[in-house]
Amino acid sequence: MARNIIFSGGAIHTPYIEGRIMKIIADSLGIPPQHTFSEEQAPHSYQNVTYSYKLAHKLGFKKIAVATDPYQFAYMTGFLWYAAPGAGILSFLPDSMGKYIRPLPVFDKHQAFVQGFIPLEDR
C-alpha cells in the first residue's frame, strides 16, 4: 500500500523514542530499512502529523497518507485536512488486527532509550 513509512513520536510516556522503536520493529520484520523513517520529536498526535508531513516533503515524497487507529481518526479528521493538505487518511478496524498480529521479533530496544528521561506530564 505504501512504498515508504514514517513512524512518529518522541520519548513521551516511556523512556523509549516511539518513532525510532517502531522503525526498529518494522526493519526487524523485514521492511527494507531504506523505506522506513522516524520522526522523533512529536509529543502527541497533532505534532505526529505536522512533523511527519514536513519530513515527507523534505524527503521528496509526492503522495502522502496518514494512517491511524479509528479513535484518533475520528477526532483528528478535521485537523488532518488542515495540517496535511492533500494527504490521504487511512484507518483500520481494530478487530481485523488479530490476523496481522504476530510475536514481535527480537530487537535491541536500547537503541531508542533516552538516558535521564522525564515523562511529559512531569516536564
C-alpha positions as YAML, in Angstrom:
chain: A
units: angstrom
residues:
- id: 1
  name: MET
  ca: [0.00, 0.00, 0.00]
- id: 2
  name: ALA
  ca: [2.93, 2.35, 0.69]
- id: 3
  name: ARG
  ca: [6.49, 2.50, -0.58]
- id: 4
  name: ASN
  ca: [7.79, 4.43, 2.42]
- id: 5
  name: ILE
  ca: [6.68, 4.67, 6.04]
- id: 6
  name: ILE
  ca: [7.38, 7.42, 8.57]
- id: 7
  name: PHE
  ca: [6.97, 6.39, 12.20]
- id: 8
  name: SER
  ca: [6.44, 9.32, 14.52]
- id: 9
  name: GLY
  ca: [6.81, 10.09, 18.20]
- id: 10
  name: GLY
  ca: [9.31, 11.12, 20.82]
- id: 11
  name: ALA
  ca: [10.01, 9.66, 24.25]
- id: 12
  name: ILE
  ca: [6.78, 10.83, 25.88]
- id: 13
  name: HIS
  ca: [5.38, 8.41, 28.44]
- id: 14
  name: THR
  ca: [8.23, 5.89, 28.48]
- id: 15
  name: PRO
  ca: [11.99, 6.36, 28.07]
- id: 16
  name: TYR
  ca: [11.85, 4.99, 24.51]
- id: 17
  name: ILE
  ca: [11.63, 7.17, 21.41]
- id: 18
  name: GLU
  ca: [8.37, 5.98, 19.83]
- id: 19
  name: GLY
  ca: [9.22, 6.74, 16.20]
- id: 20
  name: ARG
  ca: [12.61, 5.06, 16.46]
- id: 21
  name: ILE
  ca: [11.36, 1.93, 18.24]
- id: 22
  name: MET
  ca: [8.59, 1.46, 15.63]
- id: 23
  name: LYS
  ca: [11.17, 1.81, 12.83]
- id: 24
  name: ILE
  ca: [13.42, -0.75, 14.52]
- id: 25
  name: ILE
  ca: [10.50, -3.18, 14.78]
- id: 26
  name: ALA
  ca: [9.47, -2.61, 11.15]
- id: 27
  name: ASP
  ca: [13.04, -3.15, 9.96]
- id: 28
  name: SER
  ca: [13.21, -6.33, 12.09]
- id: 29
  name: LEU
  ca: [10.02, -7.58, 10.42]
- id: 30
  name: GLY
  ca: [11.69, -7.33, 7.02]
- id: 31
  name: ILE
  ca: [10.52, -3.96, 5.75]
- id: 32
  name: PRO
  ca: [13.52, -2.57, 3.84]
- id: 33
  name: PRO
  ca: [15.24, -0.01, 6.12]
- id: 34
  name: GLN
  ca: [15.76, 2.39, 3.21]
- id: 35
  name: HIS
  ca: [11.97, 2.75, 3.11]
- id: 36
  name: THR
  ca: [11.36, 3.34, 6.83]
- id: 37
  name: PHE
  ca: [11.94, 6.68, 8.53]
- id: 38
  name: SER
  ca: [11.44, 8.05, 12.01]
- id: 39
  name: GLU
  ca: [10.33, 11.41, 13.30]
- id: 40
  name: GLU
  ca: [11.46, 11.54, 16.92]
- id: 41
  name: GLN
  ca: [10.27, 14.81, 18.45]
- id: 42
  name: ALA
  ca: [6.46, 14.74, 18.41]
- id: 43
  name: PRO
  ca: [4.87, 14.76, 21.89]
- id: 44
  name: HIS
  ca: [1.31, 13.97, 20.71]
- id: 45
  name: SER
  ca: [-0.91, 13.21, 17.73]
- id: 46
  name: TYR
  ca: [-1.08, 16.71, 16.29]
- id: 47
  name: GLN
  ca: [2.69, 17.02, 16.15]
- id: 48
  name: ASN
  ca: [2.96, 13.45, 14.82]
- id: 49
  name: VAL
  ca: [1.04, 14.63, 11.77]
- id: 50
  name: THR
  ca: [2.66, 18.05, 11.45]
- id: 51
  name: TYR
  ca: [6.27, 16.92, 11.86]
- id: 52
  name: SER
  ca: [5.85, 13.80, 9.70]
- id: 53
  name: TYR
  ca: [4.16, 15.78, 6.93]
- id: 54
  name: LYS
  ca: [7.11, 18.20, 6.88]
- id: 55
  name: LEU
  ca: [9.58, 15.29, 6.87]
- id: 56
  name: ALA
  ca: [7.72, 13.63, 3.99]
- id: 57
  name: HIS
  ca: [8.05, 16.79, 1.92]
- id: 58
  name: LYS
  ca: [11.73, 17.16, 2.88]
- id: 59
  name: LEU
  ca: [12.29, 13.57, 1.70]
- id: 60
  name: GLY
  ca: [10.55, 14.39, -1.59]
- id: 61
  name: PHE
  ca: [7.52, 12.15, -1.16]
- id: 62
  name: LYS
  ca: [4.83, 13.06, -3.70]
- id: 63
  name: LYS
  ca: [1.86, 11.10, -2.30]
- id: 64
  name: ILE
  ca: [1.24, 11.15, 1.43]
- id: 65
  name: ALA
  ca: [-1.27, 9.35, 3.62]
- id: 66
  name: VAL
  ca: [-1.74, 9.40, 7.37]
- id: 67
  name: ALA
  ca: [-2.51, 6.02, 8.97]
- id: 68
  name: THR
  ca: [-4.01, 5.83, 12.44]
- id: 69
  name: ASP
  ca: [-6.41, 3.90, 14.62]
- id: 70
  name: PRO
  ca: [-10.18, 4.58, 14.48]
- id: 71
  name: TYR
  ca: [-10.20, 6.56, 17.74]
- id: 72
  name: GLN
  ca: [-7.63, 9.08, 16.56]
- id: 73
  name: PHE
  ca: [-9.09, 9.03, 13.06]
- id: 74
  name: ALA
  ca: [-12.46, 10.18, 14.44]
- id: 75
  name: TYR
  ca: [-11.16, 13.16, 16.38]
- id: 76
  name: MET
  ca: [-8.34, 14.19, 14.03]
- id: 77
  name: THR
  ca: [-10.02, 14.18, 10.63]
- id: 78
  name: GLY
  ca: [-10.63, 17.95, 10.56]
- id: 79
  name: PHE
  ca: [-7.13, 18.69, 11.79]
- id: 80
  name: LEU
  ca: [-5.61, 16.37, 9.17]
- id: 81
  name: TRP
  ca: [-7.20, 18.36, 6.34]
- id: 82
  name: TYR
  ca: [-5.59, 21.50, 7.80]
- id: 83
  name: ALA
  ca: [-2.17, 20.13, 8.83]
- id: 84
  name: ALA
  ca: [-1.64, 17.73, 5.92]
- id: 85
  name: PRO
  ca: [-3.45, 19.21, 2.92]
- id: 86
  name: GLY
  ca: [-3.83, 16.73, 0.09]
- id: 87
  name: ALA
  ca: [-2.84, 13.74, 2.22]
- id: 88
  name: GLY
  ca: [-4.96, 10.64, 2.26]
- id: 89
  name: ILE
  ca: [-6.26, 9.27, 5.54]
- id: 90
  name: LEU
  ca: [-6.18, 5.56, 6.36]
- id: 91
  name: SER
  ca: [-7.78, 3.81, 9.31]
- id: 92
  name: PHE
  ca: [-8.32, 0.19, 10.26]
- id: 93
  name: LEU
  ca: [-10.86, -1.90, 12.11]
- id: 94
  name: PRO
  ca: [-9.38, -3.00, 15.45]
- id: 95
  name: ASP
  ca: [-10.98, -6.45, 15.24]
- id: 96
  name: SER
  ca: [-9.20, -7.06, 11.92]
- id: 97
  name: MET
  ca: [-5.77, -6.72, 13.56]
- id: 98
  name: GLY
  ca: [-5.90, -10.23, 15.04]
- id: 99
  name: LYS
  ca: [-4.96, -11.80, 11.73]
- id: 100
  name: TYR
  ca: [-1.93, -9.50, 11.38]
- id: 101
  name: ILE
  ca: [-0.57, -9.63, 14.91]
- id: 102
  name: ARG
  ca: [2.32, -11.99, 15.44]
- id: 103
  name: PRO
  ca: [5.05, -12.15, 18.04]
- id: 104
  name: LEU
  ca: [7.50, -9.29, 17.81]
- id: 105
  name: PRO
  ca: [10.95, -10.13, 16.54]
- id: 106
  name: VAL
  ca: [13.90, -9.89, 18.88]
- id: 107
  name: PHE
  ca: [15.36, -6.40, 18.59]
- id: 108
  name: ASP
  ca: [17.62, -4.06, 20.55]
- id: 109
  name: LYS
  ca: [15.28, -1.61, 22.27]
- id: 110
  name: HIS
  ca: [18.23, 0.18, 23.87]
- id: 111
  name: GLN
  ca: [18.89, 1.90, 20.53]
- id: 112
  name: ALA
  ca: [15.80, 4.01, 21.30]
- id: 113
  name: PHE
  ca: [16.39, 4.50, 25.04]
- id: 114
  name: VAL
  ca: [16.71, 8.04, 26.45]
- id: 115
  name: GLN
  ca: [19.03, 8.44, 29.44]
- id: 116
  name: GLY
  ca: [17.64, 10.83, 32.07]
- id: 117
  name: PHE
  ca: [14.12, 10.54, 30.66]
- id: 118
  name: ILE
  ca: [11.41, 12.72, 32.22]
- id: 119
  name: PRO
  ca: [7.78, 11.84, 31.33]
- id: 120
  name: LEU
  ca: [5.83, 14.55, 29.50]
- id: 121
  name: GLU
  ca: [3.47, 15.08, 32.44]
- id: 122
  name: ASP
  ca: [6.47, 15.94, 34.67]
- id: 123
  name: ARG
  ca: [8.16, 18.33, 32.25]
...
